[in-house]
Amino acid sequence: MVVVIAGDSDLNGEYHKVPRGSFEMQEDMAMTFRGYHCDIVDSDGNAVPGGQLTRKDGLTRRILKAGYRCHILSGRVTFKRFFY
C-alpha cells in the first residue's frame, strides 16, 4: 500500500481517480469520496465512526483530522482545507 501525504498538490478541488492507496492528513481537511471502498482510521489505526464508505454511500463528505488516514480501494476523491 502506498502512503501519499495530502497537501497543496491535492487541494485543487479536482477529483483524483485512485485505484488503490492511502492518504495521510497533515492538517484537518474535508474529503469528498465516491467509489468502491474507503476506510478512515485515526492516527493510532483505529476505525473512525462513520468512516467505512462504500458505493452505497454515493457521494460522501467527511471531515478528517490531522493524522487520520484514508485507505482507498478504487474511488474518486478530493481534499480541501477545512476552516473552523
Sequence and secondary structure as in RCSB ss.txt:
>XXXX:A:sequence
MVVVIAGDSDLNGEYHKVPRGSFEMQEDMAMTFRGYHCDIVDSDGNAVPGGQLTRKDGLTRRILKAGYRCHILSG
RVTFKRFFY
>XXXX:A:secstr
  EEEESGGG SS  EEEEEEEEEESS EEEEEEEEEEEEE TTS EEEEEEEEGGG SEEEEE TT EEEEEEE
EEEEEE   
